[in-house]
Amino acid sequence: MKSRIAIVASTCLIISTGCAVSSAPTRLDAVGPLRITSKPHQPGEGVLTVYSDYINNPNDPSHPPHGDYQIYSPDGALLQTVHNRTGSFNQEPVACALRAGKYRIVAQAVNYGMVTIPIVVAENKNTIVDLNQELWSRQPADGEWVQLPNHHVVGRRAQ
């Protein structure tokens, strides 16, 4: 009887140890501005647009809005949470004016989950992050694009 308990306990320990292994967080290169310009809001500002994954909208299921996301400074301080919906049906992502610089965003990516992505905002430029596969589902692996491990393109690599 004691040997049976020891075997069961050992098996449970082995199984639970295998489940406790966690993978390292995904590290991505910084997403930078596209070569197109945006309307300048203020001198020294650029625009960030994040196509985060859609969230459930029980009041209007045919027009789901993009999920909110957070913008952090490079040292990890929360700068703002973006309520990421605009337009006539609240389906468009918000074009967020930011001072030129480096940031990190945390948002939900479709078919992947929560991601943290370093970004670069340049003066009078538009940095676009596509976590919803609306703009770029897959691009050639020419080194110009940042991709998630599942090969979905999220934006243009920062220069």
Secondary structure per residue as TSV (DSSP state, phi and psi in degrees):
chain	resnum	aa	ss	phi	psi
A	1	M	-	360.0	-42.5
A	2	K	H	-64.7	-35.8
A	3	S	H	-69.3	-35.1
A	4	R	H	-65.2	-42.3
A	5	I	H	-64.2	-40.4
A	6	A	H	-64.1	-40.5
A	7	I	H	-65.6	-45.4
A	8	V	H	-62.8	-44.2
A	9	A	H	-63.5	-42.1
A	10	S	H	-64.2	-42.5
A	11	T	H	-62.7	-44.6
A	12	C	H	-62.0	-39.8
A	13	L	H	-64.5	-43.3
A	14	I	H	-64.5	-45.3
A	15	I	H	-64.2	-45.6
A	16	S	H	-68.6	-32.1
A	17	T	H	-66.7	-40.2
A	18	G	H	-64.2	-34.2
A	19	C	H	-76.4	-20.6
A	20	A	T	-82.6	-8.6
A	21	V	-	-70.2	128.1
A	22	S	-	-117.8	148.1
A	23	S	-	-88.1	157.4
A	24	A	-	-69.6	149.8
A	25	P	-	-62.6	149.9
A	26	T	-	-69.1	129.5
A	27	R	-	-107.6	124.5
A	28	L	-	-116.1	155.1
A	29	D	-	-70.4	160.8
A	30	A	-	-69.6	140.2
A	31	V	B	-90.9	132.0
A	32	G	-	-119.4	-177.7
A	33	P	E	-69.8	151.3
A	34	L	E	-76.8	171.9
A	35	R	E	-79.7	0.2
A	36	I	E	-91.0	154.5
A	37	T	E	-96.6	159.7
A	38	S	-	-120.3	164.9
A	39	K	-	-64.6	126.3
A	40	P	-	-69.7	129.6
A	41	H	S	-83.9	-54.0
A	42	Q	S	-142.5	155.3
A	43	P	T	-56.2	136.9
A	44	G	T	86.2	3.6
A	45	E	E	-107.6	153.6
A	46	G	E	-128.6	-172.4
A	47	V	E	-124.9	137.4
A	48	L	E	-115.8	127.2
A	49	T	E	-125.0	123.0
A	50	V	E	-117.3	117.1
A	51	Y	E	-88.5	80.2
A	52	S	-	-76.1	166.5
A	53	D	-	-60.1	149.2
A	54	Y	B	-69.2	151.8
A	55	I	-	-114.1	159.3
A	56	N	-	-65.9	134.7
A	57	N	-	-125.2	90.4
A	58	P	T	-63.2	-24.1
A	59	N	T	-77.2	-23.7
A	60	D	-	-152.8	76.2
A	61	P	T	-59.3	-23.4
A	62	S	T	-81.5	-6.3
A	63	H	S	-133.0	69.2
A	64	P	-	-72.4	138.7
A	65	P	-	-86.1	162.6
A	66	H	B	-71.9	148.4
A	67	G	-	-74.4	154.6
A	68	D	-	-65.8	160.3
A	69	Y	E	-146.4	164.5
A	70	Q	E	-113.1	146.0
A	71	I	E	-114.3	128.4
A	72	Y	E	-119.4	151.3
A	73	S	-	-73.0	165.6
A	74	P	T	-59.6	-25.8
A	75	D	T	-89.6	4.9
A	76	G	S	97.8	4.3
A	77	A	-	-79.2	132.0
A	78	L	E	-69.1	123.2
A	79	L	E	-96.4	-42.3
A	80	Q	E	-167.6	156.2
A	81	T	E	-106.3	126.1
A	82	V	E	-96.7	120.1
A	83	H	-	-79.1	94.6
A	84	N	-	-87.2	61.2
A	85	R	-	-151.7	133.5
A	86	T	B	-153.5	177.5
A	87	G	S	96.6	175.0
A	88	S	T	-64.7	-30.1
A	89	F	T	-113.7	15.1
A	90	N	S	58.1	31.6
A	91	Q	-	-101.5	-14.1
A	92	E	B	-88.4	144.2
A	93	P	-	-74.5	154.9
A	94	V	-	-78.6	135.8
A	95	A	E	-88.7	107.3
A	96	C	E	-98.6	119.6
A	97	A	E	-78.1	129.9
A	98	L	E	-136.8	150.5
A	99	R	E	-61.7	144.3
A	100	A	S	-57.0	135.4
A	101	G	E	159.9	-169.1
A	102	K	E	-106.1	140.6
A	103	Y	E	-144.0	174.8
A	104	R	E	-130.6	139.2
A	105	I	E	-116.9	150.5
A	106	V	E	-124.0	121.1
A	107	A	E	-152.4	167.5
A	108	Q	E	-89.1	127.9
A	109	A	E	-104.9	135.9
A	110	V	T	-61.5	139.0
A	111	N	T	57.5	23.0
A	112	Y	T	-142.3	-47.0
A	113	G	E	116.9	-161.8
A	114	M	E	-71.3	136.3
A	115	V	E	-132.4	151.1
A	116	T	E	-114.7	123.4
A	117	I	E	-127.4	125.6
A	118	P	E	-72.7	140.0
A	119	I	E	-133.0	158.3
A	120	V	E	-124.1	127.8
A	121	V	E	-108.6	129.3
A	122	A	-	-114.7	150.4
A	123	E	T	-57.5	131.6
A	124	N	T	59.3	23.9
A	125	K	E	-122.6	160.6
A	126	N	E	-111.6	117.7
A	127	T	E	-97.1	121.6
A	128	I	E	-117.1	130.3
A	129	V	E	-116.8	120.1
A	130	D	E	-109.0	94.0
A	131	L	S	-96.6	1.2
A	132	N	S	-114.3	5.7
A	133	Q	S	58.0	34.5
A	134	E	S	-86.1	-35.3
A	135	L	S	-102.2	-48.2
A	136	W	-	-131.8	105.2
A	137	S	S	-79.8	-45.2
A	138	R	-	-149.7	138.8
A	139	Q	-	-125.1	160.0
A	140	P	-	-59.6	145.3
A	141	A	-	-79.7	68.7
A	142	D	S	-99.5	7.8
A	143	G	S	87.5	-7.2
A	144	E	S	-88.0	-12.6
A	145	W	E	-117.0	143.8
A	146	V	E	-94.3	132.0
A	147	Q	E	-125.3	149.6
A	148	L	-	-73.2	165.5
A	149	P	T	-58.3	-22.4
A	150	N	T	-86.3	11.5
A	151	H	-	75.3	9.9
A	152	H	-	-80.8	128.1
A	153	V	E	-73.3	133.0
A	154	V	E	-111.8	-15.4
A	155	G	E	168.6	179.1
A	156	R	E	-82.6	135.0
A	157	R	B	-62.2	134.6
A	158	A	-	-66.6	141.7
A	159	Q	-	-86.1	360.0
